């Protein structure tokens, strides 16, 4: 199964993800942990990365800054 890209988002399945343990740290290191709704893995995501291109999960899903995770159909 390939990785979900931004061009796949229009046809990919979308689920809400849960963010936990946000930390505000200087020098662009502010981060949170996202629990993937597709595989259940907890992923460390830097806030600047989420606001830009999103954060990729090891299962290929793409977490965005709006509380959603997208994964193209298998």
C-alpha positions in Angstrom: 0.0 0.0 0.0 1.4 3.4 -1.0 1.6 6.5 1.1 -1.3 9.0 1.0 -0.4 12.3 -0.6 -2.2 15.7 -0.7 -3.5 14.9 -4.2 -5.2 11.8 -2.8 -7.1 13.7 -0.1 -10.1 14.3 -2.2 -10.8 10.6 -2.6 -9.1 9.2 0.6 -11.0 8.1 3.7 -10.9 10.8 6.4 -11.1 10.3 10.1 -10.6 12.6 13.1 -7.5 12.0 15.1 -6.7 12.7 18.8 -3.9 15.0 19.8 -2.4 14.6 23.2 0.5 15.9 25.3 1.3 19.1 23.5 4.5 20.8 24.5 5.5 24.4 23.8 9.3 24.6 23.3 11.5 27.4 21.9 13.2 27.2 18.5 10.5 25.4 16.5 10.5 22.3 18.7 6.9 22.6 19.9 5.2 19.3 19.3 2.2 17.1 20.2 1.4 13.4 19.9 -1.2 12.2 17.5 -3.0 8.8 17.8 -3.6 7.5 14.3 -7.2 6.5 13.8 -6.2 3.9 11.2 -3.5 1.9 13.0 -3.6 3.2 16.6 0.1 4.3 16.6 1.1 7.4 18.5 3.2 9.7 16.3 5.3 12.7 17.5 4.4 15.7 15.3 6.1 19.1 15.3 3.5 21.9 15.1 5.3 23.7 12.2 5.3 20.4 10.2 1.5 19.9 10.8 0.8 23.5 9.6 2.9 22.9 6.5 2.8 19.6 4.8 1.3 17.5 7.6 2.8 14.5 9.3 3.0 11.0 7.8 2.2 8.0 9.9 4.1 4.7 9.5 0.9 3.1 8.1 1.0 5.7 5.2 -1.8 7.9 6.5 -1.4 11.7 6.4 -2.2 13.8 9.6 -3.2 17.4 9.0 -3.4 20.5 11.1 -7.2 20.5 11.2 -7.7 17.3 13.4 -8.1 14.9 10.5 -6.1 11.9 9.2 -6.4 10.9 5.5 -5.7 7.4 4.0 -6.3 6.3 0.5 -8.2 3.1 0.0 -6.3 -0.1 0.1 
